[in-house]
Amino acid sequence: MGTTSVHGTVKDQDVTIQKLADAVQDKLPYCAVTAGAEAANVRRITVQVKDANGNDLAGRFRVRVWESDAEYGAPAAAGTWALVTGGGYDEESADCAYLYVSDATGKVEVDVTIVGAFTKYFMAEINGVIASSGAVEWTA
């Protein structure tokens, strides 16, 4: 027996978990957030949109990015941001929370300048799914 759809009949033996996973993997994006090494008080924060299998997902995506004093915390500014890769869309909170549009590879990069010793967390959200960089430290 098969299932009838607007595209015809699909035989039950033709439907596999892998085929279903392959069909939806690009429809369930999430973000990976990483921080580069500190140089002259600047760290590059990179957000890469990924598919459900952990592969980089190419395409233009609206991504919310913010810095906080606590993991998954509210926005809290400590320095300044400069967009490197992607497009600016909207500043939600001065120098600490932005909406960006990724470049065609699904990437957003910002240089964050903080003077002094700080520990910050960077979060990125796409479609309600939030990812964290973990603790990112600046030295004095």
Secondary structure as GFF3:
##gff-version 3
##sequence-region A 1 140
A	DSSP	beta_strand	2	5	.	.	.	ID=ss1
A	DSSP	beta_strand	8	11	.	.	.	ID=ss2
A	DSSP	three_ten_helix	12	14	.	.	.	ID=ss3
A	DSSP	alpha_helix	17	24	.	.	.	ID=ss4
A	DSSP	three_ten_helix	25	27	.	.	.	ID=ss5
A	DSSP	beta_strand	30	35	.	.	.	ID=ss6
A	DSSP	beta_strand	42	50	.	.	.	ID=ss7
A	DSSP	beta_strand	62	68	.	.	.	ID=ss8
A	DSSP	beta_strand	80	85	.	.	.	ID=ss9
A	DSSP	beta_strand	87	93	.	.	.	ID=ss10
A	DSSP	beta_strand	97	101	.	.	.	ID=ss11
A	DSSP	beta_strand	107	113	.	.	.	ID=ss12
A	DSSP	beta_strand	118	126	.	.	.	ID=ss13
A	DSSP	beta_strand	129	138	.	.	.	ID=ss14
###
